[in-house]
Amino acid sequence: MAVCIIYHSETGNTRAVAERLAAMVGGDLLAVRDLAGYSKVGMYLKGAPRAMRGEAAVIEPATIVVSGYETVVVGTPVWARSPTPAVNAVINALAGIEGKAAVVFCTSGGMPGKTLETMTAMLAGRGADVRGAVAFTVRDVQKGEGIESLVDLVRRSEKELVVQ
Ligand SMILES: Cc1cc2nc3c(=O)[nH]c(=O)nc-3n(C[C@H](O)[C@H](O)[C@H](O)COP(=O)(O)O)c2cc1C
């Protein structure tokens, strides 16, 4: 069963979760870059307001074809209690997502707001069947905690697909 794990990460936390997940369930990892190329201060001054407004960034790669996968995982850092503009763009850029199982996760300082609900609604709007969502804190990432619930969601979704 093929899993595609797509993520945006500026300071490494979301990447760490994505890489641990890939090590445990297999699948392909895809890192997406925001071509705005924010500085540390720029992330707060420009990136966070854009995230709050729900804007989509210009990203590389611009199109993400997921038709060859059974499950698509999307991971985001939380910016201003929202998904990042890069991840909003990821969800818009997914080609072949209709009818696929999806799982979302975020990493944050502990105040994710409605980030996961927003991603879930956006993916459902693209026709994905969202199976679940997991929020990690930076502390979880540093301690390597919480990954089992994400692994479980992906494995369970894969099993259900086999039964159907
Ligand atoms: C611009 C910006 C805005 C942030 N906003 C929030 C927030 O609203 N709530 C929160 O808990 N953490 C917030 N954080 C912390 C990040 O969500 C956290 O450090 C995350 O793990 C970063 O992911 P990354 O290392 O993959 O880039 C923010 C960080 C940045 C840079």
The ligand as an SDF file (V2000), in Angstrom:
LIG
                    3D

 31 33  0  0  0  0  0  0  0  0999 V2000
    5.5580   32.5900   12.1670 C   0  0  0  0  0  0  0  0  0  0  0  0
    5.2690   31.5990   13.2580 C   0  0  0  0  0  0  0  0  0  0  0  0
    4.0220   31.5600   13.8450 C   0  0  0  0  0  0  0  0  0  0  0  0
    3.7450   30.6230   14.8580 C   0  0  0  0  0  0  0  0  0  0  0  0
    2.4820   30.5810   15.3950 N   0  0  0  0  0  0  0  0  0  0  0  0
    2.2080   29.6450   16.3590 C   0  0  0  0  0  0  0  0  0  0  0  0
    0.8880   29.5480   16.9160 C   0  0  0  0  0  0  0  0  0  0  0  0
   -0.0420   30.2730   16.5560 O   0  0  0  0  0  0  0  0  0  0  0  0
    0.6650   28.6200   17.8860 N   0  0  0  0  0  0  0  0  0  0  0  0
    1.6670   27.7760   18.3310 C   0  0  0  0  0  0  0  0  0  0  0  0
    1.4150   26.9730   19.2120 O   0  0  0  0  0  0  0  0  0  0  0  0
    2.9170   27.8050   17.7950 N   0  0  0  0  0  0  0  0  0  0  0  0
    3.2050   28.7280   16.8130 C   0  0  0  0  0  0  0  0  0  0  0  0
    4.4690   28.7730   16.2610 N   0  0  0  0  0  0  0  0  0  0  0  0
    5.4440   27.7280   16.6360 C   0  0  0  0  0  0  0  0  0  0  0  0
    5.5180   26.6490   15.5270 C   0  0  0  0  0  0  0  0  0  0  0  0
    4.2230   26.1550   15.2190 O   0  0  0  0  0  0  0  0  0  0  0  0
    6.3830   25.4410   15.9380 C   0  0  0  0  0  0  0  0  0  0  0  0
    7.6580   25.8670   16.3030 O   0  0  0  0  0  0  0  0  0  0  0  0
    6.4370   24.4270   14.7870 C   0  0  0  0  0  0  0  0  0  0  0  0
    6.8600   23.1810   15.3020 O   0  0  0  0  0  0  0  0  0  0  0  0
    7.3840   24.8530   13.6790 C   0  0  0  0  0  0  0  0  0  0  0  0
    7.4430   23.8440   12.6910 O   0  0  0  0  0  0  0  0  0  0  0  0
    8.7450   23.6080   11.7810 P   0  0  0  0  0  0  0  0  0  0  0  0
    9.9260   23.4460   12.7230 O   0  0  0  0  0  0  0  0  0  0  0  0
    8.4640   22.3690   11.0270 O   0  0  0  0  0  0  0  0  0  0  0  0
    8.9050   24.8080   10.8940 O   0  0  0  0  0  0  0  0  0  0  0  0
    4.7620   29.7010   15.2800 C   0  0  0  0  0  0  0  0  0  0  0  0
    6.0300   29.7660   14.6810 C   0  0  0  0  0  0  0  0  0  0  0  0
    6.2850   30.6870   13.6780 C   0  0  0  0  0  0  0  0  0  0  0  0
    7.6540   30.7160   13.0270 C   0  0  0  0  0  0  0  0  0  0  0  0
  1  2  1  0
  2  3  1  0
  2 30  2  0
  3  4  2  0
  4  5  1  0
  4 28  1  0
  5  6  2  0
  6  7  1  0
  6 13  1  0
  7  8  2  0
  7  9  1  0
  9 10  1  0
 10 11  2  0
 10 12  1  0
 12 13  2  0
 13 14  1  0
 14 15  1  0
 14 28  1  0
 15 16  1  0
 16 17  1  0
 16 18  1  0
 18 19  1  0
 18 20  1  0
 20 21  1  0
 20 22  1  0
 22 23  1  0
 23 24  1  0
 24 25  2  0
 24 26  1  0
 24 27  1  0
 28 29  2  0
 29 30  1  0
 30 31  1  0
M  END
$$$$
